[in-house]
Amino acid sequence: MAFKMAKGSLFAVLLRSPWWYSASIGLFFIGIGLAIAGGKYAILGITGALPFFGIAGYSGYKQSKLPSRKRVFEVAEQAQKMRSGEIAEKIAKSYTDNGYESTVFKGAAAELELTRGRRTVLLSSKRFKVGSTGIEPLKQLVAVGKTVDATNYLYVALGEISMAARDYARLNGIELIQADELAAFFDGQVQIE
């Protein structure tokens, strides 16, 4: 049985936050340890701070691998000038480099079908320039995916995504690719399972 951290736990939240949040909490623990009884309990503060410094190091490492804000903005501007097929090919390249086969999908809800073994991923970038994405295009993608036994979905959207659409995506295995993720795909920094 694999260990899975609860999404709302303190450590899970800190892993998704900037690295310095965890470092600040660690320094707070050390400060408390030094303040209590003139430093007699400094070792307790240091011991309590170690997990937070570990998370700060791990988060810092992960965040150093992400594209900068400037690069995300550049990619978003570049993507606005591209056609949906070009965006789909940029994303598919990361998958084909990791052993997936890419074929054109014959349907309105997706561009490409990416397959490796029993795993099938449908990629939809047709509506990536739309200002606001609701739940309907995601439902269409999942409905089409059931006909080809898709295991996962990729949906590209540079505009806003409604909370209902985000919830639906989370429940149905749809990875939403927005400007941050798109920059990582453009730069070849995405880790594909």
C-alpha positions as CSV (number, residue, x, y, z in Angstrom):
1,M,0.0,0.0,0.0
2,A,1.5,3.3,-1.1
3,F,1.6,6.2,1.4
4,K,-0.7,9.1,0.3
5,M,-0.6,12.4,2.0
6,A,-4.0,14.1,2.7
7,K,-4.4,17.1,0.4
8,G,-5.4,19.4,3.3
9,S,-2.6,18.4,5.7
10,L,0.0,21.0,6.8
11,F,2.8,19.3,5.0
12,A,0.8,18.9,1.7
13,V,-0.1,22.5,1.8
14,L,3.5,23.5,2.4
15,L,4.7,21.3,-0.5
16,R,2.5,23.4,-2.8
17,S,3.5,26.7,-1.2
18,P,6.7,28.8,-1.8
19,W,9.7,27.2,-0.1
20,W,10.3,30.1,2.2
21,Y,7.0,29.4,4.0
22,S,8.4,26.1,5.4
23,A,11.7,27.7,6.2
24,S,9.9,30.5,8.2
25,I,8.0,27.9,10.2
26,G,11.3,26.1,10.9
27,L,13.0,29.3,12.1
28,F,9.9,30.0,14.3
29,F,10.4,26.6,16.0
30,I,14.0,27.4,16.6
31,G,13.2,30.8,18.0
32,I,10.6,29.3,20.4
33,G,13.2,26.8,21.5
34,L,15.7,29.5,22.2
35,A,13.2,31.8,23.9
36,I,12.0,29.1,26.4
37,A,14.0,29.0,29.6
38,G,17.0,30.9,28.2
39,G,17.8,28.3,25.4
40,K,17.8,25.2,27.5
41,Y,15.3,23.7,25.1
42,A,17.0,24.8,21.9
43,I,17.4,21.2,20.8
44,L,13.7,20.7,20.9
45,G,13.2,23.7,18.6
46,I,15.9,22.4,16.2
47,T,14.3,18.9,16.2
48,G,10.9,20.4,15.6
49,A,12.2,22.5,12.7
50,L,14.0,19.7,10.8
51,P,10.8,18.5,8.9
52,F,10.1,22.0,7.9
53,F,13.6,22.6,6.6
54,G,13.3,19.3,4.7
55,I,10.1,20.4,3.1
56,A,11.7,23.8,2.3
57,G,14.6,22.1,0.6
58,Y,12.3,19.8,-1.4
59,S,9.9,22.6,-2.4
60,G,12.8,24.9,-3.3
61,Y,14.3,22.1,-5.6
62,K,10.9,21.5,-7.3
63,Q,10.3,25.3,-7.7
64,S,13.7,25.8,-9.2
65,K,12.7,23.4,-12.0
66,L,9.6,25.4,-12.9
67,P,9.7,28.1,-15.6
68,S,10.1,31.7,-14.5
69,R,7.2,34.2,-14.5
70,K,8.8,36.0,-17.5
71,R,9.1,32.7,-19.4
72,V,5.5,31.8,-18.7
73,F,4.4,35.2,-20.0
74,E,6.6,34.8,-23.2
75,V,5.1,31.3,-23.9
76,A,1.5,32.6,-23.3
77,E,2.1,35.4,-25.9
78,Q,3.7,33.0,-28.3
79,A,0.9,30.5,-27.9
80,Q,-1.7,33.2,-28.7
81,K,-0.2,33.4,-32.2
82,M,-0.2,29.7,-32.8
83,R,-2.9,27.3,-34.1
84,S,-4.3,24.6,-31.9
85,G,-2.6,21.9,-33.9
86,E,0.8,23.5,-33.3
87,I,0.1,23.6,-29.5
88,A,-1.0,20.0,-29.5
89,E,2.2,18.9,-31.3
90,K,4.4,20.8,-28.8
91,I,2.7,19.0,-26.0
92,A,2.7,15.6,-27.8
93,K,6.5,15.9,-28.3
94,S,7.1,15.4,-24.5
95,Y,4.9,12.2,-24.7
96,T,6.5,10.8,-27.9
97,D,9.9,11.4,-26.4
98,N,8.8,9.1,-23.5
99,G,7.6,6.2,-25.7
100,Y,4.0,7.3,-26.5
101,E,2.6,7.0,-30.1
102,S,0.8,10.1,-31.3
103,T,-2.1,9.8,-33.8
104,V,-4.6,12.3,-35.0
105,F,-7.9,11.8,-33.3
106,K,-10.9,11.6,-35.5
107,G,-13.4,13.6,-33.5
108,A,-14.5,17.0,-32.5
109,A,-13.5,16.9,-28.8
110,A,-9.8,16.2,-29.1
111,E,-6.8,16.6,-31.5
112,L,-4.5,13.8,-30.6
113,E,-4.6,10.3,-29.1
114,L,-1.4,9.4,-27.3
115,T,-0.9,5.7,-26.5
116,R,1.6,3.6,-24.8
117,G,0.7,0.0,-23.9
118,R,-2.8,0.1,-22.3
119,R,-2.6,3.8,-21.5
120,T,-4.5,6.2,-23.8
121,V,-4.4,9.9,-23.3
122,L,-6.6,12.3,-25.3
123,L,-5.3,15.8,-25.9
124,S,-7.7,18.7,-26.6
125,S,-6.3,22.1,-27.5
126,K,-9.0,23.2,-29.9
127,R,-10.4,25.9,-27.5
128,F,-7.2,27.0,-25.9
129,K,-7.7,30.7,-26.8
130,V,-11.2,30.9,-25.2
131,G,-11.4,33.5,-22.5
132,S,-13.4,31.3,-20.1
133,T,-13.8,27.6,-19.9
134,G,-16.8,25.9,-18.4
135,I,-17.7,22.3,-17.8
136,E,-19.3,21.4,-21.2
137,P,-16.1,21.0,-23.2
138,L,-14.6,18.8,-20.5
139,K,-17.8,16.6,-20.5
140,Q,-17.5,16.3,-24.3
141,L,-13.9,15.2,-23.9
142,V,-14.7,12.5,-21.3
143,A,-17.7,11.3,-23.4
144,V,-15.5,10.8,-26.5
145,G,-12.8,9.3,-24.3
146,K,-15.1,6.5,-23.2
147,T,-15.5,5.4,-26.8
148,V,-11.7,4.8,-27.0
149,D,-11.1,3.7,-23.4
150,A,-9.0,6.7,-22.6
151,T,-7.2,6.5,-19.2
152,N,-6.3,10.2,-19.0
153,Y,-7.1,13.5,-20.6
154,L,-5.1,16.7,-21.3
155,Y,-7.1,19.9,-21.8
156,V,-5.3,23.2,-22.8
157,A,-6.8,26.5,-21.8
158,L,-5.0,29.8,-21.5
159,G,-8.1,31.7,-20.2
160,E,-10.0,31.3,-16.9
161,I,-11.3,27.9,-15.9
162,S,-14.5,27.8,-13.8
163,M,-14.5,26.1,-10.4
164,A,-17.1,23.6,-11.6
165,A,-14.8,22.7,-14.5
166,R,-11.8,22.4,-12.2
167,D,-13.8,20.1,-9.9
168,Y,-15.0,18.0,-12.9
169,A,-11.4,17.8,-14.2
170,R,-10.2,16.5,-10.8
171,L,-12.9,13.9,-10.6
172,N,-12.4,12.6,-14.2
173,G,-8.6,12.5,-14.6
174,I,-8.3,15.6,-16.8
175,E,-5.0,17.4,-16.5
176,L,-5.7,21.1,-17.1
177,I,-2.7,22.7,-19.0
178,Q,-2.6,26.5,-18.5
179,A,0.2,28.9,-19.1
180,D,2.6,27.6,-16.4
181,E,2.3,24.0,-17.5
182,L,2.4,25.0,-21.2
183,A,5.7,26.8,-20.6
184,A,7.1,23.6,-19.0
185,F,6.0,21.6,-22.1
186,F,7.5,24.2,-24.5
187,D,10.8,24.0,-22.6
188,G,10.8,20.2,-22.3
189,Q,10.7,20.3,-18.4
190,V,7.6,18.0,-18.0
191,Q,8.0,14.6,-16.4
192,I,5.8,12.1,-18.2
193,E,4.8,8.8,-16.4
